[in-house]
Amino acid sequence: MTTRRYSAAEPVGQLVEELHKLPGIGPKTAQRLTYHLVRMPRDDAMRLADAILAVKDRIVLCSQCYNITETDPCPLCSGPTRDRTRICVVEEALDVVALERTGVYTGLYHVLHGVISPMNGIGPDELKIRPLLDRLKGGGVREVILATNPNLEGEATSMYVHNLIAPLGVKVTRPARGLPVGGDLEYADEVTLSRAIEGRQSM
């Protein structure tokens, strides 16, 4: 007599598989999230589904800074009070949110959408580096703040971008070492980020 091995219903298995594709979601977490969604009231599940679809339907990348936005250009690039002589270069859109919370930085941004990581097959061409150089060649920018995360990939990306910017005659700075080595901007508190930006150093 053969015993059949139990397997979850097809929709459940498919959802586990899709959730497992998300960054930081392992197989066990994907299973827990799936069974939570199974128990969730239908109205809550529909609101979640609508929110996911709204992100895909309504969110675009700003054609100037490459931040995520509903309007192009984004509110930061089009804001009349922003200091257009400074551009802060960050890895991800979440870093913009973290820096804006401090209320200290009033310049513009440029989102690279990642870092150079040969181990993961990510080279300079996969990042939004060329558009940054095009912005600088347009003139008017006096300082570029390279606010990549203070880890191996962030430092390597920062040095690569710095070497490309240096011939353009634009001042290049890095946030002060108030940020812990190996930490991410999005997890830093407002005071630490404020001091890092205010105490930035030339490269």
Secondary structure, 3 states (H helix, E strand, C coil): CCCCCCCCCHHHHHHHHHHHCCCCCCHHHHHHHHHHHHHCCHHHHHHHHHHHHHHHHHCEECCCCCCEECCCCCHHHHCCCCEEEEEEEECCHHHHHHHHHHCCCCEEEEECCCCCEHHHCECHHHCCHHHHHHHHHCCCCCEEEECCCCCHHHHHHHHHHHHHHHHHCCEEEECCCCCCCCCCHHHCCHHHHHHHHHCCEEC
